[in-house]
Amino acid sequence: MLEQLREHELGGLPLLTGGRSSGARVACRTAAEVDAAAVLCLAFPLHPPGKGDDPSKSRLGELEAVRVPTLVVQGEHDPFGHPPGSPTRIVVTIPGNHSLRNGTAVEAAVSAWLATEAPLATRP
């Protein structure tokens, strides 16, 4: 199905994978498989609440495996933790918690990032 969309409706457009919470984890794990140009993670659950001190519970490896530009938008009081930035990963903290109910702040963070990512800004 994805190949069909790329050949027709989405022809030449860069693909961005993304999701919120567990969907952000899926977006990270599938980015390479679908040849995504970038990944958007909203409220990435770095570890279960209260398990930040247990390295065996960390999900940082899923983020570290992504090789394309990545934006993580995280609530400042997210009990699932805050991932670190990296050369290809920007982490933006906004007011709130894991629910990211501040739609204006989410929109501003994502819009600013999309405007700076050249592969995504390019249109055929």
Buried (B, 14 or more C-beta within 10 A) or exposed (E): EEEEEBEEEEEEBBBBBBBBBEBBBBBBBEBBEBEBBBBBBBBBBBBBEEBBEEEEEBBBEBBBEBEBBBBBBBBEEBBBBBBEEEEBBBBBBBEBBBEBEBEEBBEBBBEEBBEEBEEBEEEE
